Amino acid sequence: MATGFDPGQSIESARRALSALLQSAGVEEPSLDARLLVGAALGLDLTGLITEAARPLTPEETARLEGYAQRRLAHEPVARILGIREFWGLPFRLSEATLVPRPDTETVVERALEHFRELGRSHPPVIADIGTGSGAILLALLHEIPEAFGVGTDLSLTALHTARVNAAALGLAHRASFVACSYAAALRGPFDLIVSNPPYIPAGEIPKLGIEVREYDPHLALDGGNDGYDAYRALIPQAAGLLTPGGALIVEAGQGQAPMIETLMAAAALSIDRPPKADLAGIPRAVSARKMPP
Protein backbone atom coordinates (compact mmCIF):
# COMPACT_ATOMS: atom_id res chain seq x y z
CA MET A 1 0.00 0.00 0.00
CA ALA A 2 1.44 3.36 -1.05
CA THR A 3 1.68 5.95 1.68
CA GLY A 4 2.32 9.09 -0.35
CA PHE A 5 4.46 10.97 2.15
CA ASP A 6 6.35 13.85 0.52
CA PRO A 7 9.28 16.02 1.61
CA GLY A 8 7.83 19.38 2.50
CA GLN A 9 4.63 17.87 3.88
CA SER A 10 3.92 19.14 7.39
CA ILE A 11 4.45 16.90 10.38
CA GLU A 12 0.80 17.22 11.36
CA SER A 13 -0.37 16.38 7.86
CA ALA A 14 1.86 13.30 7.76
CA ARG A 15 0.60 12.15 11.15
CA ARG A 16 -3.03 12.49 10.10
CA ALA A 17 -2.38 10.74 6.80
CA LEU A 18 -0.65 7.83 8.52
CA SER A 19 -3.48 7.52 11.05
CA ALA A 20 -6.00 7.29 8.22
CA LEU A 21 -3.92 4.66 6.41
CA LEU A 22 -3.60 2.53 9.53
CA GLN A 23 -7.30 2.80 10.24
CA SER A 24 -8.11 1.63 6.71
CA ALA A 25 -5.76 -1.34 7.23
CA GLY A 26 -7.67 -2.40 10.36
CA VAL A 27 -5.03 -1.42 12.91
CA GLU A 28 -6.65 -1.22 16.35
CA GLU A 29 -5.17 2.07 17.60
CA PRO A 30 -4.30 4.00 14.45
CA SER A 31 -3.97 7.45 16.03
CA LEU A 32 -1.67 6.26 18.80
CA ASP A 33 0.45 4.18 16.45
CA ALA A 34 0.74 7.08 13.99
CA ARG A 35 1.90 9.42 16.75
CA LEU A 36 4.49 6.92 17.98
CA LEU A 37 5.84 6.18 14.52
CA VAL A 38 6.01 9.80 13.41
CA GLY A 39 7.67 10.74 16.69
CA ALA A 40 10.25 7.97 16.31
CA ALA A 41 10.95 8.80 12.67
CA LEU A 42 11.56 12.44 13.55
CA GLY A 43 13.10 11.98 16.98
CA LEU A 44 10.33 14.00 18.65
CA ASP A 45 8.33 13.41 21.80
CA LEU A 46 4.68 14.43 22.15
CA THR A 47 5.60 18.01 23.01
CA GLY A 48 7.85 18.22 19.98
CA LEU A 49 5.14 16.87 17.69
CA ILE A 50 2.81 19.61 18.93
CA THR A 51 5.26 22.51 18.81
CA GLU A 52 6.70 21.52 15.43
CA ALA A 53 3.41 20.42 13.86
CA ALA A 54 3.67 22.88 10.97
CA ARG A 55 7.31 22.11 10.16
CA PRO A 56 7.88 20.37 6.83
CA LEU A 57 9.41 16.90 6.68
CA THR A 58 12.96 16.61 5.41
CA PRO A 59 13.76 14.02 2.71
CA GLU A 60 15.53 11.84 5.32
CA GLU A 61 12.57 12.00 7.69
CA THR A 62 10.18 11.21 4.85
CA ALA A 63 12.14 8.08 3.88
CA ARG A 64 12.36 6.90 7.48
CA LEU A 65 8.64 7.45 8.06
CA GLU A 66 7.82 5.65 4.82
CA GLY A 67 9.76 2.61 6.02
CA TYR A 68 8.03 2.60 9.41
CA ALA A 69 4.61 3.03 7.80
CA GLN A 70 5.09 0.14 5.38
CA ARG A 71 6.13 -2.16 8.23
CA ARG A 72 3.12 -1.20 10.34
CA LEU A 73 0.77 -1.60 7.40
CA ALA A 74 2.12 -5.17 7.17
CA HIS A 75 0.95 -5.52 10.81
CA GLU A 76 4.40 -5.59 12.34
CA PRO A 77 3.84 -4.40 15.93
CA VAL A 78 4.98 -0.89 16.78
CA ALA A 79 7.17 -2.27 19.55
CA ARG A 80 8.99 -4.45 17.01
CA ILE A 81 9.47 -1.51 14.65
CA LEU A 82 10.85 0.72 17.39
CA GLY A 83 12.70 -2.13 19.13
CA ILE A 84 11.47 -1.13 22.56
CA ARG A 85 8.45 -1.65 24.80
CA GLU A 86 7.48 -0.31 28.21
CA PHE A 87 6.71 -2.86 30.93
CA TRP A 88 6.08 -2.03 34.59
CA GLY A 89 6.95 1.57 33.72
CA LEU A 90 10.43 0.54 32.51
CA PRO A 91 11.80 0.53 28.94
CA PHE A 92 12.82 -2.86 27.54
CA ARG A 93 14.79 -3.46 24.38
CA LEU A 94 13.46 -6.27 22.20
CA SER A 95 14.94 -8.71 19.70
CA GLU A 96 13.60 -11.30 17.32
CA ALA A 97 14.07 -13.91 20.07
CA THR A 98 11.93 -12.14 22.70
CA LEU A 99 8.22 -11.72 23.19
CA VAL A 100 6.82 -8.21 23.31
CA PRO A 101 6.08 -7.79 27.05
CA ARG A 102 2.34 -7.39 27.57
CA PRO A 103 0.32 -5.73 30.33
CA ASP A 104 -1.22 -9.11 31.26
CA THR A 105 2.20 -10.29 32.39
CA GLU A 106 2.43 -7.47 34.94
CA THR A 107 -0.05 -9.58 36.92
CA VAL A 108 2.79 -12.05 37.56
CA VAL A 109 4.92 -9.22 38.97
CA GLU A 110 2.03 -8.08 41.19
CA ARG A 111 1.50 -11.59 42.58
CA ALA A 112 5.24 -12.09 43.13
CA LEU A 113 5.39 -8.85 45.12
CA GLU A 114 2.46 -10.04 47.25
CA HIS A 115 4.40 -13.19 48.12
CA PHE A 116 7.60 -11.21 48.71
CA ARG A 117 5.89 -9.06 51.32
CA GLU A 118 5.05 -12.24 53.24
CA LEU A 119 8.57 -13.67 53.20
CA GLY A 120 10.74 -13.62 56.28
CA ARG A 121 13.66 -11.29 55.55
CA SER A 122 16.57 -13.11 57.16
CA HIS A 123 18.58 -12.71 53.93
CA PRO A 124 18.37 -10.77 50.67
CA PRO A 125 15.75 -12.51 48.51
CA VAL A 126 16.91 -14.55 45.53
CA ILE A 127 14.67 -14.75 42.45
CA ALA A 128 14.70 -16.98 39.36
CA ASP A 129 12.90 -16.17 36.12
CA ILE A 130 12.50 -19.25 33.95
CA GLY A 131 12.33 -18.42 30.24
CA THR A 132 13.29 -14.82 30.86
CA GLY A 133 13.18 -13.50 27.28
CA SER A 134 13.81 -9.74 27.47
CA GLY A 135 14.21 -10.05 31.24
CA ALA A 136 11.05 -8.04 31.84
CA ILE A 137 9.62 -9.95 34.82
CA LEU A 138 12.94 -10.46 36.60
CA LEU A 139 14.15 -6.89 36.11
CA ALA A 140 10.80 -5.41 37.15
CA LEU A 141 11.06 -7.38 40.40
CA LEU A 142 14.68 -6.36 40.99
CA HIS A 143 13.65 -2.76 40.39
CA GLU A 144 10.93 -3.09 43.06
CA ILE A 145 13.06 -5.08 45.55
CA PRO A 146 16.40 -3.25 45.85
CA GLU A 147 17.99 -5.88 48.09
CA ALA A 148 17.11 -8.81 45.78
CA PHE A 149 19.36 -10.78 43.45
CA GLY A 150 18.11 -12.73 40.46
CA VAL A 151 18.93 -15.13 37.67
CA GLY A 152 17.11 -15.56 34.36
CA THR A 153 17.25 -18.62 32.15
CA ASP A 154 16.48 -19.06 28.47
CA LEU A 155 17.27 -21.48 25.67
CA SER A 156 17.97 -18.60 23.29
CA LEU A 157 21.39 -16.94 23.46
CA THR A 158 19.95 -13.98 21.57
CA ALA A 159 17.24 -13.54 24.19
CA LEU A 160 19.82 -13.74 26.97
CA HIS A 161 21.93 -11.07 25.28
CA THR A 162 18.84 -8.86 25.08
CA ALA A 163 18.12 -9.42 28.77
CA ARG A 164 21.70 -8.51 29.69
CA VAL A 165 21.44 -5.31 27.65
CA ASN A 166 18.24 -4.42 29.48
CA ALA A 167 19.75 -5.18 32.88
CA ALA A 168 22.68 -2.89 32.13
CA ALA A 169 20.48 -0.10 30.78
CA LEU A 170 18.31 -0.23 33.93
CA GLY A 171 21.31 -0.21 36.26
CA LEU A 172 20.55 -3.73 37.49
CA ALA A 173 23.39 -5.73 35.93
CA HIS A 174 25.19 -6.09 39.28
CA ARG A 175 22.16 -7.89 40.73
CA ALA A 176 21.17 -10.04 37.73
CA SER A 177 22.79 -12.97 35.96
CA PHE A 178 21.59 -14.97 32.97
CA VAL A 179 22.08 -18.63 32.11
CA ALA A 180 21.42 -20.64 28.95
CA CYS A 181 19.51 -23.82 29.76
CA SER A 182 16.19 -25.60 29.37
CA TYR A 183 13.83 -24.15 31.95
CA ALA A 184 15.58 -24.48 35.35
CA ALA A 185 17.92 -27.35 34.44
CA ALA A 186 21.13 -25.44 35.23
CA LEU A 187 19.92 -23.83 38.46
CA ARG A 188 20.85 -25.02 41.92
CA GLY A 189 18.91 -22.73 44.27
CA PRO A 190 17.54 -22.24 46.76
CA PHE A 191 15.26 -19.43 45.54
CA ASP A 192 12.72 -17.42 47.48
CA LEU A 193 10.65 -16.62 44.38
CA ILE A 194 10.52 -18.38 41.03
CA VAL A 195 8.56 -16.72 38.24
CA SER A 196 7.86 -17.68 34.66
CA ASN A 197 5.87 -16.73 31.60
CA PRO A 198 6.37 -20.01 29.72
CA PRO A 199 5.13 -20.94 26.25
CA TYR A 200 1.50 -22.02 26.72
CA ILE A 201 -0.27 -21.79 23.36
CA PRO A 202 -1.35 -25.23 22.06
CA ALA A 203 0.65 -25.88 18.89
CA GLY A 204 -2.47 -26.26 16.77
CA GLU A 205 -3.75 -22.85 17.87
CA ILE A 206 -0.71 -20.85 16.79
CA PRO A 207 -1.79 -20.54 13.12
CA LYS A 208 -5.09 -19.06 14.36
CA LEU A 209 -3.46 -16.28 16.38
CA GLY A 210 -3.52 -12.67 15.22
CA ILE A 211 -0.93 -11.82 12.59
CA GLU A 212 1.01 -9.57 14.97
CA VAL A 213 1.66 -12.57 17.24
CA ARG A 214 1.93 -15.50 14.87
CA GLU A 215 4.20 -13.71 12.38
CA TYR A 216 6.36 -11.64 14.70
CA ASP A 217 6.61 -13.31 18.12
CA PRO A 218 9.16 -16.16 18.37
CA HIS A 219 7.40 -19.52 18.18
CA LEU A 220 9.80 -20.94 20.77
CA ALA A 221 8.19 -18.57 23.27
CA LEU A 222 4.63 -19.45 22.17
CA ASP A 223 4.48 -23.21 21.52
CA GLY A 224 3.28 -25.07 24.60
CA GLY A 225 2.98 -28.46 22.87
CA ASN A 226 -0.15 -30.27 21.81
CA ASP A 227 -2.24 -29.24 24.81
CA GLY A 228 -0.35 -26.12 25.92
CA TYR A 229 1.03 -27.62 29.14
CA ASP A 230 4.42 -29.04 28.11
CA ALA A 231 6.38 -26.18 29.70
CA TYR A 232 4.45 -26.41 32.97
CA ARG A 233 5.04 -30.16 33.19
CA ALA A 234 8.78 -29.52 32.87
CA LEU A 235 9.30 -26.43 34.98
CA ILE A 236 6.93 -26.98 37.93
CA PRO A 237 8.72 -30.08 39.32
CA GLN A 238 12.09 -28.40 38.72
CA ALA A 239 10.97 -25.25 40.52
CA ALA A 240 9.52 -27.20 43.44
CA GLY A 241 12.94 -28.70 44.12
CA LEU A 242 14.64 -25.29 44.00
CA LEU A 243 12.37 -23.28 46.28
CA THR A 244 13.32 -22.44 49.84
CA PRO A 245 10.68 -23.47 52.43
CA GLY A 246 8.00 -20.80 52.31
CA GLY A 247 9.10 -19.74 48.85
CA ALA A 248 6.64 -19.31 45.98
CA LEU A 249 6.33 -20.25 42.33
CA ILE A 250 4.31 -17.84 40.18
CA VAL A 251 3.55 -18.59 36.52
CA GLU A 252 1.51 -16.90 33.83
CA ALA A 253 -1.44 -18.91 32.50
CA GLY A 254 -3.47 -18.74 29.33
CA GLN A 255 -7.24 -18.46 29.39
CA GLY A 256 -8.79 -21.51 31.08
CA GLN A 257 -5.44 -23.05 32.05
CA ALA A 258 -5.30 -22.16 35.75
CA PRO A 259 -7.04 -25.30 37.12
CA MET A 260 -4.70 -27.70 35.32
CA ILE A 261 -1.65 -25.69 36.38
CA GLU A 262 -2.79 -25.84 40.01
CA THR A 263 -3.18 -29.62 39.64
CA LEU A 264 0.41 -29.87 38.39
CA MET A 265 1.61 -27.69 41.27
CA ALA A 266 -0.18 -29.84 43.83
CA ALA A 267 1.30 -32.97 42.27
CA ALA A 268 4.75 -31.42 42.85
CA ALA A 269 3.92 -31.03 46.58
CA LEU A 270 3.36 -27.29 46.33
CA SER A 271 0.54 -25.71 48.33
CA ILE A 272 -2.10 -23.58 46.62
CA ASP A 273 -2.75 -20.92 49.25
CA ARG A 274 -4.75 -18.38 47.21
CA PRO A 275 -6.75 -18.21 43.99
CA PRO A 276 -5.09 -17.13 40.74
CA LYS A 277 -4.70 -13.38 40.25
CA ALA A 278 -6.83 -12.05 37.40
CA ASP A 279 -5.65 -9.57 34.78
CA LEU A 280 -7.61 -6.45 33.83
CA ALA A 281 -9.86 -8.53 31.57
CA GLY A 282 -10.80 -10.79 34.48
CA ILE A 283 -8.83 -13.78 33.16
CA PRO A 284 -7.04 -15.81 35.88
CA ARG A 285 -3.51 -14.96 34.79
CA ALA A 286 -0.98 -15.41 37.63
CA VAL A 287 -1.11 -18.87 39.25
CA SER A 288 0.96 -19.36 42.38
CA ALA A 289 1.83 -21.92 45.01
CA ARG A 290 4.14 -22.18 48.00
CA LYS A 291 6.64 -24.77 49.17
CA MET A 292 5.55 -25.40 52.72
CA PRO A 293 8.12 -25.88 55.47
CA PRO A 294 8.64 -29.52 56.51
C-alpha positions in Angstrom: 0.0 0.0 0.0 1.4 3.4 -1.1 1.7 6.0 1.7 2.3 9.1 -0.4 4.5 11.0 2.2 6.4 13.9 0.5 9.3 16.0 1.6 7.8 19.4 2.5 4.6 17.9 3.9 3.9 19.1 7.4 4.5 16.9 10.4 0.8 17.2 11.4 -0.4 16.4 7.9 1.9 13.3 7.8 0.6 12.1 11.2 -3.0 12.5 10.1 -2.4 10.7 6.8 -0.6 7.8 8.5 -3.5 7.5 11.1 -6.0 7.3 8.2 -3.9 4.7 6.4 -3.6 2.5 9.5 -7.3 2.8 10.2 -8.1 1.6 6.7 -5.8 -1.3 7.2 -7.7 -2.4 10.4 -5.0 -1.4 12.9 -6.7 -1.2 16.4 -5.2 2.1 17.6 -4.3 4.0 14.4 -4.0 7.4 16.0 -1.7 6.3 18.8 0.5 4.2 16.4 0.7 7.1 14.0 1.9 9.4 16.7 4.5 6.9 18.0 5.8 6.2 14.5 6.0 9.8 13.4 7.7 10.7 16.7 10.3 8.0 16.3 11.0 8.8 12.7 11.6 12.4 13.5 13.1 12.0 17.0 10.3 14.0 18.6 8.3 13.4 21.8 4.7 14.4 22.2 5.6 18.0 23.0 7.8 18.2 20.0 5.1 16.9 17.7 2.8 19.6 18.9 5.3 22.5 18.8 6.7 21.5 15.4 3.4 20.4 13.9 3.7 22.9 11.0 7.3 22.1 10.2 7.9 20.4 6.8 9.4 16.9 6.7 13.0 16.6 5.4 13.8 14.0 2.7 15.5 11.8 5.3 12.6 12.0 7.7 10.2 11.2 4.8 12.1 8.1 3.9 12.4 6.9 7.5 8.6 7.5 8.1 7.8 5.6 4.8 9.8 2.6 6.0 8.0 2.6 9.4 4.6 3.0 7.8 5.1 0.1 5.4 6.1 -2.2 8.2 3.1 -1.2 10.3 0.8 -1.6 7.4 2.1 -5.2 7.2 0.9 -5.5 10.8 4.4 -5.6 12.3 3.8 -4.4 15.9 5.0 -0.9 16.8 7.2 -2.3 19.6 9.0 -4.4 17.0 9.5 -1.5 14.7 10.8 0.7 17.4 12.7 -2.1 19.1 11.5 -1.1 22.6 8.4 -1.6 24.8 7.5 -0.3 28.2 6.7 -2.9 30.9 6.1 -2.0 34.6 7.0 1.6 33.7 10.4 0.5 32.5 11.8 0.5 28.9 12.8 -2.9 27.5 14.8 -3.5 24.4 13.5 -6.3 22.2 14.9 -8.7 19.7 13.6 -11.3 17.3 14.1 -13.9 20.1 11.9 -12.1 22.7 8.2 -11.7 23.2 6.8 -8.2 23.3 6.1 -7.8 27.0 2.3 -7.4 27.6 0.3 -5.7 30.3 -1.2 -9.1 31.3 2.2 -10.3 32.4 2.4 -7.5 34.9 -0.1 -9.6 36.9 2.8 -12.1 37.6 4.9 -9.2 39.0 2.0 -8.1 41.2 1.5 -11.6 42.6 5.2 -12.1 43.1 5.4 -8.9 45.1 2.5 -10.0 47.2 4.4 -13.2 48.1 7.6 -11.2 48.7 5.9 -9.1 51.3 5.0 -12.2 53.2 8.6 -13.7 53.2 10.7 -13.6 56.3 13.7 -11.3 55.6 16.6 -13.1 57.2 18.6 -12.7 53.9 18.4 -10.8 50.7 15.7 -12.5 48.5 16.9 -14.5 45.5 14.7 -14.8 42.5 14.7 -17.0 39.4 12.9 -16.2 36.1 12.5 -19.3 33.9 12.3 -18.4 30.2 13.3 -14.8 30.9 13.2 -13.5 27.3 13.8 -9.7 27.5 14.2 -10.0 31.2 11.1 -8.0 31.8 9.6 -10.0 34.8 12.9 -10.5 36.6 14.1 -6.9 36.1 10.8 -5.4 37.2 11.1 -7.4 40.4 14.7 -6.4 41.0 13.6 -2.8 40.4 10.9 -3.1 43.1 13.1 -5.1 45.5 16.4 -3.2 45.9 18.0 -5.9 48.1 17.1 -8.8 45.8 19.4 -10.8 43.5 18.1 -12.7 40.5 18.9 -15.1 37.7 17.1 -15.6 34.4 17.3 -18.6 32.1 16.5 -19.1 28.5 17.3 -21.5 25.7 18.0 -18.6 23.3 21.4 -16.9 23.5 19.9 -14.0 21.6 17.2 -13.5 24.2 19.8 -13.7 27.0 21.9 -11.1 25.3 18.8 -8.9 25.1 18.1 -9.4 28.8 21.7 -8.5 29.7 21.4 -5.3 27.7 18.2 -4.4 29.5 19.8 -5.2 32.9 22.7 -2.9 32.1 20.5 -0.1 30.8 18.3 -0.2 33.9 21.3 -0.2 36.3 20.5 -3.7 37.5 23.4 -5.7 35.9 25.2 -6.1 39.3 22.2 -7.9 40.7 21.2 -10.0 37.7 22.8 -13.0 36.0 21.6 -15.0 33.0 22.1 -18.6 32.1 21.4 -20.6 28.9 19.5 -23.8 29.8 16.2 -25.6 29.4 13.8 -24.1 32.0 15.6 -24.5 35.3 17.9 -27.4 34.4 21.1 -25.4 35.2 19.9 -23.8 38.5 20.8 -25.0 41.9 18.9 -22.7 44.3 17.5 -22.2 46.8 15.3 -19.4 45.5 12.7 -17.4 47.5 10.7 -16.6 44.4 10.5 -18.4 41.0 8.6 -16.7 38.2 7.9 -17.7 34.7 5.9 -16.7 31.6 6.4 -20.0 29.7 5.1 -20.9 26.3 1.5 -22.0 26.7 -0.3 -21.8 23.4 -1.3 -25.2 22.1 0.6 -25.9 18.9 -2.5 -26.3 16.8 -3.8 -22.9 17.9 -0.7 -20.9 16.8 -1.8 -20.5 13.1 -5.1 -19.1 14.4 -3.5 -16.3 16.4 -3.5 -12.7 15.2 -0.9 -11.8 12.6 1.0 -9.6 15.0 1.7 -12.6 17.2 1.9 -15.5 14.9 4.2 -13.7 12.4 6.4 -11.6 14.7 6.6 -13.3 18.1 9.2 -16.2 18.4 7.4 -19.5 18.2 9.8 -20.9 20.8 8.2 -18.6 23.3 4.6 -19.4 22.2 4.5 -23.2 21.5 3.3 -25.1 24.6 3.0 -28.5 22.9 -0.2 -30.3 21.8 -2.2 -29.2 24.8 -0.3 -26.1 25.9 1.0 -27.6 29.1 4.4 -29.0 28.1 6.4 -26.2 29.7 4.4 -26.4 33.0 5.0 -30.2 33.2 8.8 -29.5 32.9 9.3 -26.4 35.0 6.9 -27.0 37.9 8.7 -30.1 39.3 12.1 -28.4 38.7 11.0 -25.2 40.5 9.5 -27.2 43.4 12.9 -28.7 44.1 14.6 -25.3 44.0 12.4 -23.3 46.3 13.3 -22.4 49.8 10.7 -23.5 52.4 8.0 -20.8 52.3 9.1 -19.7 48.8 6.6 -19.3 46.0 6.3 -20.3 42.3 4.3 -17.8 40.2 3.5 -18.6 36.5 1.5 -16.9 33.8 -1.4 -18.9 32.5 -3.5 -18.7 29.3 -7.2 -18.5 29.4 -8.8 -21.5 31.1 -5.4 -23.0 32.1 -5.3 -22.2 35.8 -7.0 -25.3 37.1 -4.7 -27.7 35.3 -1.6 -25.7 36.4 -2.8 -25.8 40.0 -3.2 -29.6 39.6 0.4 -29.9 38.4 1.6 -27.7 41.3 -0.2 -29.8 43.8 1.3 -33.0 42.3 4.8 -31.4 42.9 3.9 -31.0 46.6 3.4 -27.3 46.3 0.5 -25.7 48.3 -2.1 -23.6 46.6 -2.8 -20.9 49.2 -4.7 -18.4 47.2 -6.7 -18.2 44.0 -5.1 -17.1 40.7 -4.7 -13.4 40.3 -6.8 -12.0 37.4 -5.7 -9.6 34.8 -7.6 -6.4 33.8 -9.9 -8.5 31.6 -10.8 -10.8 34.5 -8.8 -13.8 33.2 -7.0 -15.8 35.9 -3.5 -15.0 34.8 -1.0 -15.4 37.6 -1.1 -18.9 39.3 1.0 -19.4 42.4 1.8 -21.9 45.0 4.1 -22.2 48.0 6.6 -24.8 49.2 5.5 -25.4 52.7 8.1 -25.9 55.5 8.6 -29.5 56.5 
